Amino acid sequence: MKIIGITGGIGSGKTTVAKEFMKLNVPVFIADDRSKFLLSHDDSVKCKVKELLGDKAYQVNGDREEANRTFIASKVFEDKELLSKLNAILHPAVHKDFEQFCSQNLECAYVLYEAAILFETGGHNKCDATILVTAALEERIKRVMHRDEVSREDVKSRMDHQWSDKRKLALADFVILNDNIDFLPLIVNNLHRFMLKN
């Protein structure tokens, strides 16, 4: 079983691409979703995050305790050292979760590992190949403004905190230009067939 990493900047549509692979019955691990899940459900993670950020990092919702992601984001967004410490808690937990995911899908030709910061964390080194999803800058900005109901300035600020596509291109094995949603199923189908043969 191969591990194929898939990544892309904010608004590139990497999750949309990943869902196209899901339609072809490819197991897809979305690291960001699993990270959020573990943040609220893994007792070891919760304990370490409270030690790092205090009890306000969690709030009671009904009969269970959930991560206060707004509070957590406000603490780490402008503090790189704090963000690094939070990632040092989350990344090993996500990696362990992914290993379990892989063990459940050993009969598959390949699995997809979708992560926003695949290259930044060195996660690509654990993959057999990588896919970079890109789109025109204005299209990306428009998508995020619509999706998150935020200003253009807010989107640009988030983008400034990420690696540029140019930097990621140097590390990617495959590139999907995700400007036209109509062509996406065909592109993904072709790449899927290639993955099965190689």
ABEGO torsion letter per residue (X at the ends): XBBBBBBEBBGAGAAAAAAAAAAAGBBBBBAAAAAAAAAAABAAAAAAAAAAAEAAABBBBEABBBBBAAAAAAAAAABAAAAAAAAAAAAAAAAAAAAAAAAAAAABABBBBBBAAAAAAGAAAABABBBBBBBBAAAAAAAAAAAAGBBAAAAAAAAAABBBAAAAAAABABBBBBABAAAAAAAAAAAAAAAAAX
